[in-house]
Amino acid sequence: MAKTNGNDLVVKSLKDEGVDTVFYLTGGPMVDVAMRCIEIGFRSVDVRHEQAAAMAAHAYSRVSGKPGVCFAASGPGTTNLITGVGNAFLDAVPVVALGGASAVSQTGMGAFQEMDQVGMFKPITSCTGRWRKVKRSSSKSRMRCPVSRAILI
């Protein structure tokens, strides 16, 4: 069985939900997600500021009728998504925002750019969390559940 990591599961989950376009400013922990998106043929729009990624995902969702997807590196990169995500939330427009983070094993140790990203996004999202473990169930990954829920909300 081929090895699968979290980056692969995130991109596969997005693809399984019909996502074909992503907006991001890549960096740090999200580089592999960006590369996998490109490899499987997503339209990948690399912007110059994270806020532009969130605003573009919002606009894409309004125009296309499909959920917009944006992502950014950890810490300040992820917090730069807040304005666009908050705007989409207030407009009731579906946007899935993914933020990179330091390794779970380093949580609470002052890891590089570690901050409470989940806490910052809770007031402006319908579903917020940090998934620490993914278990396989038959042929589907449970990672699909958080992405599905976010897209359905």
C-alpha positions in Angstrom: 0.0 0.0 0.0 1.4 3.4 -1.0 2.1 5.8 1.8 -0.3 8.7 2.2 0.2 11.8 4.2 -2.1 14.6 5.4 -1.3 16.8 2.4 -2.5 14.0 0.1 -5.7 13.5 2.1 -6.5 17.2 2.1 -6.2 17.5 -1.6 -8.1 14.2 -2.3 -10.9 15.4 0.0 -11.2 18.6 -1.9 -11.2 16.8 -5.2 -13.8 14.3 -3.9 -16.1 17.3 -3.1 -15.8 18.7 -6.6 -13.3 21.5 -5.9 -11.3 22.4 -9.0 -9.9 25.8 -8.2 -7.9 27.1 -5.2 -6.5 30.5 -4.2 -3.4 30.8 -2.0 -0.1 32.4 -1.1 2.0 29.3 -0.6 4.6 28.9 2.1 5.9 26.7 4.8 3.5 23.9 5.8 1.2 24.4 2.8 3.8 24.0 0.0 3.0 20.3 -0.4 -0.8 21.0 -0.5 -0.2 23.6 -3.3 2.0 21.2 -5.2 -0.5 18.4 -5.0 -3.3 20.7 -6.2 -1.2 21.6 -9.2 -0.3 17.9 -9.8 -3.9 16.7 -10.0 -5.0 19.6 -12.2 -6.7 22.1 -10.0 -6.7 25.7 -11.3 -4.2 27.1 -8.8 -4.1 30.8 -8.4 -1.0 31.9 -6.4 -1.8 35.5 -5.2 0.6 38.1 -3.7 -1.2 38.4 -0.3 -3.3 36.0 1.7 -6.1 38.4 2.1 -6.4 38.5 -1.7 -6.7 34.6 -1.7 -9.7 34.8 0.7 -11.3 37.6 -1.2 -10.8 35.8 -4.5 -12.3 32.6 -3.0 -15.3 34.6 -1.9 -15.8 36.2 -5.3 -15.3 32.8 -7.0 -18.0 31.3 -4.9 -20.4 34.1 -5.6 -19.9 33.9 -9.3 -19.6 30.1 -9.8 -22.1 28.9 -7.1 -19.4 26.5 -5.9 -17.5 26.8 -2.6 -14.3 28.9 -2.8 -11.2 27.5 -1.4 -8.2 29.4 0.0 -5.2 28.6 2.0 -2.1 30.1 3.5 1.0 29.3 5.5 0.9 29.2 9.3 0.5 32.0 11.8 0.4 35.5 10.3 -0.2 34.0 6.9 -3.3 32.3 8.1 -4.5 35.3 10.1 -4.3 37.4 6.9 -7.2 35.3 5.6 -9.5 36.6 8.4 -10.9 39.6 6.6 -11.9 37.7 3.5 -13.3 34.8 5.4 -15.2 37.1 7.7 -16.6 38.9 4.7 -17.7 35.6 3.2 -19.3 34.5 6.5 -21.3 37.8 6.8 -22.4 37.4 3.2 -23.3 33.7 3.7 -21.0 32.7 0.9 -19.3 29.3 1.2 -15.6 29.5 1.6 -13.2 26.8 2.8 -10.1 28.3 4.4 -7.1 26.1 5.3 -4.3 27.3 7.4 -0.9 25.7 7.9 0.5 25.1 11.3 3.4 23.7 13.1 3.6 20.0 13.9 1.0 18.8 16.4 3.9 17.4 18.5 5.1 21.0 18.9 1.8 22.5 20.1 2.2 24.6 23.2 6.0 24.8 22.9 6.3 28.1 21.1 6.9 26.6 17.7 7.6 28.8 14.7 4.6 31.1 14.1 2.4 29.2 16.6 -0.8 31.0 17.5 -4.4 30.1 18.2 -5.6 30.2 14.6 -8.7 28.1 15.4 -9.8 30.5 18.2 -9.4 33.4 15.8 -11.6 31.8 13.1 -14.4 30.5 15.4 -16.5 33.7 15.4 -16.4 34.0 11.6 -16.9 30.4 10.5 -19.5 27.7 10.7 -16.9 24.9 11.2 -13.5 25.4 12.7 -11.0 22.9 13.9 -7.5 21.3 13.8 -7.7 17.6 12.8 -5.0 15.7 14.6 -5.6 12.2 13.5 -7.2 10.6 10.4 -8.4 7.0 10.6 -9.2 4.9 7.6 -12.7 3.4 7.3 -13.1 1.0 4.3 -12.1 2.9 1.2 -12.8 6.4 2.4 -10.7 8.6 4.7 -12.4 10.4 7.6 -10.6 13.5 6.5 -13.4 13.8 4.0 -15.9 14.5 6.8 -14.6 17.9 7.9 -14.1 19.1 4.3 -17.6 17.8 3.4 -19.1 19.5 6.4 -17.4 22.8 5.6 -18.6 22.6 2.0 -22.2 21.7 2.9 -22.5 24.5 5.5 
